[in-house]
């Protein structure tokens, strides 16, 4: 869904990426900074239960993940190694982002299902693309939407744990539906 508005986000990302390039911050360094911020986010939520600071750190981590690709493109250094590093570290970030919900009292088995669904969604895209199928934009809740859902979930948590739990259930259901959508899309397009 968000892949449709990615072109609009370039208006924000491009100047930031250019500034990072001037500061000699490579795409890989931006990717690693995003990962480090995700670990700091997780620590803040687990140790301090500071959801507001967590939201800020989640935003910074997600932003670094968005800007790293733009840095690579603008500096003409996009390549297989950077793509592999980015995709691999994104999965660790996803685990960090969602794992924080354990310490906020969300049901552990449901959090585990959300982590698993998130990883399977990404795996199905990677496997499909390795088989020559395009999966970007397929499914209700891709990575960008999952991060937005997590933002909203944390904001709701500040006001009502009950409402945030119901929102979490919607998040989980949409993630499972996306797994099913992608599986069907891949399987039905294979010879």
N, C-alpha and C positions, 0 to 999 in steps of 0.2 A: 504494500500500500504506500509506504513512504518513498519507495523507489521512484514514484511519479513526481515527487517534489524535490528530488535530489538536485536537479539542475538549479532550482531556486536557491538552495543552500550554498551553492558555489559563490554566490555574491558575498556571503559572509566568510566562507572558508578560504577563498582565494587570497584576500588581503592578509589574513592571519598566516596562511602558508608562506606567502612571500616574506613576511616579517620573520618567520622562523628560519627561512632559507638565509636571509641576511645575517641572522644570528648563528649561522652554521649548525642549525639543529636539523639533522637528517630525518627522513621518514621513519627509519628504524629506531632512532632515539625517541621520537615522538611516540611510537608504538610502545616502547619500553616504559616511558613516562606514564602512559595510560595504564599499563599493567601495575606499576608501582602505586599509582593513585588508587587503583581498585583494591590493592591489599591494605592501603591506609584506610580506605572507606570501610572495609570489612572489620578492621581492628577498631575503628571508632564506634561502629555499631555494636560489636561484640563487647568491647571493654567499657565504653562510656555510655552506650545506648543513646548517643546524641544523634537523633534522627535528622535534625536540621543541618548539622555539620556533615552528616552522611549524605544528605541530598546534594550539598555543594560539591563534595568530593566525587560523588557519582556523576554529576554534571561535568566536572573537569575531566574525569577519566573518559567519559563518553565523547567529550569534545576532542580530546587527543586522538581518540580512535577515528573520529571523522576527519580530522585534519591531516593525519599521517598519509593517507592516500593522495590527497591534494598536493602535499609536499613532494611526494614521489613523482607525480605527474609533471608538476611545474619545474622540477629540477632535472627532468628527463632521466630519472634513476629508478623508474618503476621496473620491477623484474620479478623473476620467480622466487628468489630468496626472500625479498621483502614481502611478497604476497604470502609465502609460506609462514614467515614469522608473524605477520599480522593475523592471519587466520588462526594459527595455533594459539597465540596469546589472547585472541578474542574469546576462545573457548574457556580459558582460565579466568578471564574477566567475568564471563557469564556466570561461571560457578561462584566466584566471589560475590558478585552482585546478589544472586539469588540466595546463596548460603546465609547471608546476613539475616534472612527472615527467621532462621532457626532461633536466633537469640532474642527476637522480638516476640516470640511466643506462638508463631504459626505452627500448625501441625507438622511434625517432622516428616511423616510419610508423604504428605501432600507437597511439602517443599522438595522432597526427593523426586517426586513425580514431575514437578515443574523443572527442576534441574535436568532430569533425564529427557523430558520433552524438548527443552531448549537445545540440548546437545544433539538430539536426533534430528530436529529441524535443520540444524546446520550441517549435520552429516549427510542427510538426504540431498541437500543442495550440492555439497562437495562431490558426492558419489555420482549424482546425475550429470554434473558438469564434466567429470572425468569420463563419462560415457558419451559425451557430446550433446547433452541436453541442457537447455537454458532453464534455470529454476528461479532466477531473480524475479521478484514480483509475484511469485506463485505462493498462495497461502495467505490466510488472514493476518497472521502475526509473525512478521519477520523480525530480525534482530533489532532494528530501529524501533519498531512498535513495542517489542518486549522491554526495551530500556525505558520508553515513555510510560508503559504500564507500571514499571517498577517505581518511577518517579511519582506517578499519581498515587500508587499504593502507599508509598512512604508519607506523602502529604496527607492522605486520608487517615493514616495511622496517627498522625499528630492530633487529629480531631476526634476520631472514633475508631477504636480497635475493632468493633463489631462491623462497621461499614467497610473497613479496610479488609477484613476477613472475607466478606462477600465479594468484594472487588477482586481479591486474590483468587477466589473460586472461578470467577469469570475469566481471569488471566489464565488459569490452569486449563479450563475447558477450551478456550480459544487456542491455546498451545497444542493441546491434544488433537483438536480439529485440524490444525495446520499440519501436524505430523501425518494425519490420514490423507489430507488433500495432496501433500507432496508425494506420499507413497503411491497413491493412485495415479498422479500425474506422471511420475517416473515410470512406473510399471506398465501403464497403458501406452507409453510412447516407445517402449523397447520392442525390438523385433522378436 
